[in-house]
Amino acid sequence: MTLNLKLFGITKDVIGATELEYNVSPSAASVSSLKQKLIEEFRELDSLKSLAIAVNVELSSQDLSISEQDEIALIPPDGRVQVSDIAEVNRFFSSSQRGFRPFIK
């Protein structure tokens, strides 16, 4: 199954793109398995003090199941978000019905 990942801050620099189409096995499609697979492929992600994964504009728990229809974003630790990414992160989260905005300009 192919997931479309949106990348911000240092994750964008590590992976070398702002978006990534990423293949995972449907039987292991959870936030924790996605995170582990990404760390195995992009070793530098393991050095981050934290790495949040948002699914459908909500920060998600590790056991959440994911599907191809989900909108998924990798959110780096607070201190590692570049100023140029703040507007993009806010746009991603502003589509939420709750209006959650993790960063302020």
N, C-alpha and C positions, 0 to 999 in steps of 0.2 A: 504494500500500500504506500502511496506517495503522499507525504505531508508537505505543506508549504509553510516554511518558517520565516518569520520576520525577525531580523537581527538588529540590535541596538548596541551602542557604546563599544566596549572592548570586544564583545562577541562578533560584531561586524568586522573588526580589525583582524581577529584571530581566523575567522572563516574566509575573509576576503570578499564579502558580498553583503548586500543589504537584505537579500532574501535568498532562501535556499530550498530547493525541492529535495526532500530527503526520504529515502525508502526505508521502511521498517516492516517487520513481519506483523501481519494482522493479529496473530496470537499473542504477541508481546507488545501491544500498543497501549502503553501507559506512560504517564509523565516520567516516572522513575526509569523505565526501560529506555525511553527516548534520551533522557539525560545521560544515562550510562553509555549508550551507544555513541552519542556525540562526544563525550569525554574520551572514549576509546579512539575515535577517529581524529579528534582535534585535541591533542594532549594538553595544550596550553589552557584550555577551559578548566582543567582540574586544579590549576594554580589560583583560580579566583576564590576569594573568601566565601562567596555565595553566588548562586545563579538561580534566579527565579524563572519559572516558566508560566506564562499566562496562556490560558486556553479560553477562547471566546471572550476576551477582554476581562477575564477575572484571574487573579493569581490562583494557582491550582495546587491541590494536594498531590503528593507523590503517587498515590494509588489511582488517580483519576484516569479512566480509559479515554483514549483519543481516537478520532476517526479522520478520514480524508476531508470531511466537510468542516472540521474545526479550524479556527483561525488561531495560530500558535505563534507566540513571540518569546524570544529569549531576552530576559531583562537582567543586565549585569548588576553587580553591587552598586549601591547609591554613589559612592565616591568615584566610580569608574565610568559614569555617564558623561559623555562629551556635551558641551553646551549646544552644539549643532544638532544633537539627537533629541534634546528635550522637547522641541515642538513636535517631532515625529512620534515620540512615545506618547505625548499628550493626545495627538490625533488618534492613535491606536486605541487608547483607553476612553476617549471622549465618545466613542460610539456606544458605550455601555449605557443602559437605561438608568443606571445609578449615577452616572456622571463621574465615576471615580477617576481622579487625576493624580497619579503618583508623584509627579514633579511639577514644580511651579517655575515659570520663567523668572 
